[in-house]
Amino acid sequence: MIKAYTVLPEGYERSKVLDLEKNRKLFWFLNIASIVIFIPFLPAFFNHIEYAQPLSLILYLPLMILNIVVHELIHAAFFKLAKGVNIKFKFHGFAASASSPDTYFKKWHYFAVGLAPFIVLNLIYIPFFIFAPLHLISLAAVLLGNHLSSCIGDYIVSIYLLRYKPSTLVKDYGVGMEFYRKS
């Protein structure tokens, strides 16, 4: 079992806060970046839409919602690798989240939590996109594009984490997180 903390260990101080409700610049950056990431998948969608079966068109929205749910469940499963972690699921109007707001995670564990959905779901979506029959290419393009663009927050947090020492702790409260360094 991985160690996490329910109380901030002595000798740590908060060094950074990323909060999407308070930092509107970051909020808009993530939303615009998400759209930019999705754009390259639109040609595959539009080039193959005439081959799409009505059923695949009907499945778009439910599968995108399922993608979000599975993405957050993967985060939760990786949070749960630490003993005694309580998970909270929320929808914030602009995003869904799985978090453990009363827990401080080690940097490497939180890094794994953040990138796990990207890795796990890409192992499904990329082969589906590459090998999908013609009538499912538009569905595969939208699912892959939606997934890659919805990971934007995870990418940014991972980039921030790369700047921190291995001793860094992270507390995630859904709409944001706090980074703690040894003082």
N, C-alpha and C positions, 0 to 999 in steps of 0.2 A: 504494500500500500504506500502511496506517495504522501509525504508530509505536507500539510497545509496548516495555517494558523487561524484560530478564531479570535485571537488577541494579537495586536501588533507587537512583535518581539521588541525588547529593549534595544536601543541604539539605532532605531530606524526613524526617518523623517520623510514626510510627503515631499516629493520633488516635482511632480507633474500631475495635472488633472486634464483628462480629455472628457468633456461633457457636451453631448450633442444638443442638449436643451439650452445650455448657457453659451456655447460657442457657435453662434450662427454662421460665422465664416467657415468653420470646419463642416458644419451641417450642409451648407450649400456646396462646398467643395466636393464632399462625398457623393452628394446626389448628382451633380454634374459629371463627376468622374464615372459614376455608375452608368450613366447614359452613354458616355463616350466609349466605355468598354463594350456596351451592348451593340453599338452601331455596326461594327464589322460583321455581325451575324445576320443583319437585315437582308443583305443580298441573297444569302442562302434561303432565307424565308421566302422572299418575293420571287426568286427564280424558280422555286419548286412548289409554290402555292397551288398552281393549277393541277399538280399531281396529287395533292393532299386529298385524302378521303375525308368526307364530312365528319367522320368519327374523330379523326386526329385534330380537326379544327375545334370540335366540341371539347376535346380533352385539354386544350391549352391552359385555360384558367385553373381548372382543378389540379393539373399537374404542377403549375407554378406555385400554387398554394401548398401542395404536398411538398414541393422542393423546400419551401421556407420552413415548414414543420420539421422535415427530416434534418435540414441544416441545423436547426436549434437543438434537436434531439441528439445529434452527434456532439455538439458543444457540451450538452449536459452529460453525456456518457463519459467524455474526457474529464469534465470537472469531477465526476464521481470516482475517478481513479484515486482521489484523495479521500482519506477516511473522514466520515462524519460530515460531509458536505451536503448542505440543503440547497436545492435548486429552485429558482423562481423563474417562471415563464411569464412574459408580458408582451403586449402589443402596445407600442408607443405612438401609434398614429402614423409614423414614418418608417418604423422598423419593428421587427420582432426581436426578442432577446431571451436567452437562457443565461441566468447569472447566479452567482452565489454571493450576495451583498455583504454577508457577515464573515467572509473568508479572505485571507491573504495567501496568495499562491506564489510559489517560487517562479522565477522568470521562465525557466525552461518548461515547466509544466503549463504555465499560461500560454506560452508560445505554441505548445502542442494543442492546447484547447482551441486556440484561435485558428490554426491552420488545418485542423482535422477535417472539418466539412469540405474545405477546398480539395484536399487530397482524396478523401473517401468518395465524394460524389463525382469528382473528375475521373476516377477509375471506372465509373459507370457511364458517365455522359460522353466522354471522348470516344470510346469504342462505339457507342451507340451512334454518335454523329458520323464517324468514319464509315461504319458498316451498315448504316440504316438503308433499308430499301427506299427507292425513289419517292414513294408515296409518304414516307415518314421523315424525309430530310428536313422539311420546313419545321416539323415538330421538334426534331432533334436540335436544329439550329436555335430555336427559341429557348428550349430547355437549357442548352449549354450556355448560350449568351446570358440568359437570366441568372443562371447559377454563378457564372464568372463575375457578372456585374454586381450581384448581391453580396459577394465576398469583399467588397471594397473596404468596409470598415475593418475586417480581419486583416487585410493587406496593410492598411495604415498602422494599425496597432502593432503588427509584427515588425514593421520598419522602425517604429519607435522603440520597441523592445531590443532591437539589434544595437541600439545606442547605449544600452544600459549594461552594467556589470552583472555577472551571474548571480550575485547576492541580492539583486533587486526582487522586491515583492510587488504583487499587483492585486488590487481589490477591485472587483467588477460589480457594478450596481445596476446594470441594464442599459441605461442611457449613456453610461460613461464608465470610466475607470480611473483609479488613482495609482500612481507609481510611487514606490517607497524605496529610498536608498539608505544604506548604512550611513549614519552621521559620523 
